[in-house]
Amino acid sequence: MSYNNLEDIQFAKALISPPGDTLLETIESLDITQADLAARMGRPLKTINEIVNAKAAITPETAIQLERVLKIPATFWLNRESNYQMELAEIAEAEIILKQQDWLKNFPLNEMKKLGWLSFENTIVSKMKSVFSFLSVSSIEGFERVYEQKLLSANYRMDSNKGKHNNYAIAAWLRKGELQSQEIKVAPYSAVLFKENLKKIKSLAARQPYDFFSQLQLLCTEAGVKVVHTPCLPGATLHGSTRWMNDNPIIQLSNRYARNDVFWFTFFHEAGHILKHGKRSLFIEGLEYTEQAREKEQEADAVAIEYTLSLLQENEIKQNLPLSKEAIVHFATKFNTHPACIIGRFARKMPKLNMLGWKYSYFQKIEL
């Protein structure tokens, strides 16, 4: 039975029948009193009376005794008790959920459903159960223990992001990344192989073929690194994230801005966290970091700069300003990088670059 409102719950409470009802009907049809049944079972009359009045449950021991006396299988009584207890629990849970329904307003439910992350009917209970299932928690308390603790361990200022970011949406985005990563089989993590494959990934970024993301994933899985792409959610417009699950790191990338230079800088930035920082930290790009974390962010930025367009390469380009489209292509080829990485680096310093007729290259939609 579905419980859509408090009226449904009150109706269910009035309708529910405990196994004691069936027991009473059975002994009355056999002309057996409760006292007689208690004597035949070797049990106190009080115990039988409590079962009849739904004050005590039918235990396996009691079910076996009922089978011997009433010739009705013990499994019948146990199933009757189990179904009754389950129905009681569902009613109680629905009642709690309806009282806590405002909690759902924290999540961008419609967007999550549109992306296929959630599946629910247009009822509070259905929505809440879908969110709990997605997050792999059984209650709001479970969410708070798991996800609030996880977000508190992240290296960013929670308070300073209020209004701009929604911690519930961030938690949902991170959870989706975890679910995606569970589908990826990887080798044991190897820092040596990861460094070697980053050189190949740099060349991949420069060429960026249509299947670049699958190639990127393959090169990373060889080194024991999981890479997933998760669309942004309202309230969680993030560039990416890095954390470890068990003994393998996860790089979670988003579609924010859908730009080649942002995508690749973020990837190499996350790679920097893996190479330089410990397994315990959760890094989320796109938020304001704490003072203690700024040094780690600068270290990860240095890695991203080296792989996309080093400072030495940037200085060489500066000696050849102003830039033309042909010059951008020339330097991109020379430095084995994507033209968008050059445009992105210089666009802030030279706004006229956007007047060349060559806008930022938008990275292609990823088909997962």
Residue pairs with C-beta under 8 A, 6 or more apart in sequence:
1 8
1 12
2 8
2 121
2 123
2 125
2 126
3 9
3 12
3 90
3 91
3 94
3 95
3 98
3 125
4 123
4 124
4 125
5 98
6 95
6 98
8 94
9 91
9 94
9 95
9 98
12 87
12 91
13 91
16 84
16 87
16 88
16 91
17 84
18 54
18 84
19 51
19 58
19 77
19 80
19 81
19 84
20 51
20 52
20 53
20 54
21 52
22 80
23 51
23 52
23 58
23 66
23 77
24 52
26 70
26 72
27 33
27 34
27 36
27 37
27 70
30 70
32 40
34 45
34 48
34 49
34 52
35 45
37 48
37 69
38 44
38 45
38 47
38 48
40 69
41 48
41 62
41 65
41 66
41 69
42 65
43 62
43 65
47 56
47 62
50 56
51 57
51 58
51 62
57 81
57 85
58 66
58 77
58 78
58 80
58 81
60 74
60 78
62 77
63 74
63 75
63 77
63 78
63 81
64 74
66 72
66 74
66 77
67 73
67 74
67 77
94 125
97 124
97 125
97 128
97 129
98 124
98 125
100 128
100 140
101 124
101 128
103 128
103 140
104 124
104 127
104 128
104 131
106 166
106 168
106 169
107 131
107 168
107 169
107 172
108 166
108 169
108 172
108 233
108 234
108 235
109 118
109 120
109 127
109 131
111 233
111 234
112 118
112 134
112 172
112 233
113 119
113 120
115 231
117 134
117 172
117 176
118 127
118 130
118 131
118 134
119 130
120 126
120 127
120 129
120 130
121 127
132 138
132 139
132 142
132 143
134 172
134 175
135 143
135 146
135 147
135 171
135 172
135 175
136 175
137 143
137 146
137 147
143 171
147 171
147 174
147 175
148 167
150 171
150 174
150 282
151 158
151 167
151 170
151 171
151 282
152 158
153 280
153 281
153 282
154 281
154 282
154 283
154 284
154 287
155 281
155 282
155 283
155 284
155 289
155 290
155 292
155 293
155 296
155 297
156 284
156 287
156 288
156 289
156 290
156 293
157 287
157 288
157 289
157 290
158 167
160 288
161 167
161 287
161 288
165 235
165 236
165 237
165 286
165 287
166 234
166 235
166 236
168 235
169 233
169 234
169 235
169 236
170 235
170 236
170 238
170 284
172 233
172 236
173 230
173 232
173 233
173 236
173 238
173 252
173 254
174 241
174 252
174 284
176 230
177 228
177 230
177 241
177 250
177 252
178 245
178 250
180 228
180 229
180 230
180 252
180 368
181 226
181 228
181 245
181 250
181 252
184 217
184 221
184 226
184 228
185 221
186 220
186 221
186 224
186 225
186 226
186 248
187 221
187 222
187 223
187 224
188 224
188 247
188 248
189 223
189 224
189 225
189 247
189 248
189 249
190 223
190 224
191 223
191 275
193 222
193 223
193 224
194 220
194 223
194 224
194 225
194 271
194 274
194 275
195 275
196 223
197 219
197 220
197 222
197 223
198 268
198 271
198 307
200 219
201 216
201 219
201 220
201 267
201 307
202 307
202 336
202 337
203 336
204 212
204 215
204 216
204 219
205 212
205 260
205 264
205 267
205 307
205 308
205 337
205 338
205 341
206 332
206 336
206 337
206 338
208 260
208 338
208 363
209 215
210 364
212 364
213 229
213 366
216 227
216 267
217 227
220 226
220 227
220 251
221 227
224 247
224 248
224 249
225 248
225 249
225 250
225 251
225 271
225 274
226 245
226 248
226 249
226 250
226 251
227 250
227 251
227 252
227 253
227 267
228 250
228 251
228 252
228 253
229 252
229 253
229 254
229 255
229 366
229 368
230 252
230 253
230 254
231 254
231 255
232 238
232 254
232 255
232 256
237 254
237 256
237 286
238 254
238 256
238 284
238 285
238 286
238 287
239 253
239 254
239 256
239 262
239 266
239 285
239 286
240 251
240 252
240 253
240 254
240 266
240 267
240 269
240 270
240 284
240 285
240 286
241 250
241 251
241 252
241 270
241 282
241 283
241 284
241 285
242 249
242 250
242 251
242 252
242 270
242 273
242 274
242 282
242 283
243 249
243 250
243 281
243 282
243 283
244 250
244 279
244 280
249 274
249 279
251 267
251 270
251 271
251 274
252 270
253 263
253 266
253 267
253 270
255 366
256 262
256 286
258 362
258 363
259 340
259 344
259 360
259 361
259 362
259 363
260 338
260 340
260 341
260 344
260 360
260 361
260 362
260 363
261 308
261 338
261 340
261 341
261 343
261 344
261 345
261 360
262 344
263 363
264 307
264 308
264 338
264 341
265 304
265 308
265 341
265 344
266 285
266 304
267 304
268 303
268 304
268 306
268 307
268 308
269 285
269 300
269 301
269 303
269 304
270 283
270 285
270 300
271 303
271 304
271 307
272 299
272 300
272 301
272 302
272 303
272 304
273 281
273 283
273 296
273 300
275 303
276 296
276 299
276 300
276 303
277 283
277 296
277 299
277 300
281 296
283 293
283 296
283 297
283 300
289 297
305 311
308 337
308 338
308 341
308 345
309 335
309 337
309 341
309 342
309 345
310 335
313 331
313 335
313 337
314 345
316 331
317 323
317 331
317 342
317 346
320 327
320 331
321 350
322 350
322 352
323 342
323 346
323 350
323 353
323 356
324 356
325 356
325 357
325 358
328 339
328 342
328 343
328 358
329 339
331 342
332 338
332 339
332 341
332 342
338 361
339 358
339 361
340 360
340 361
343 353
343 358
343 360
343 361
344 360
346 353
347 353
347 354
347 360
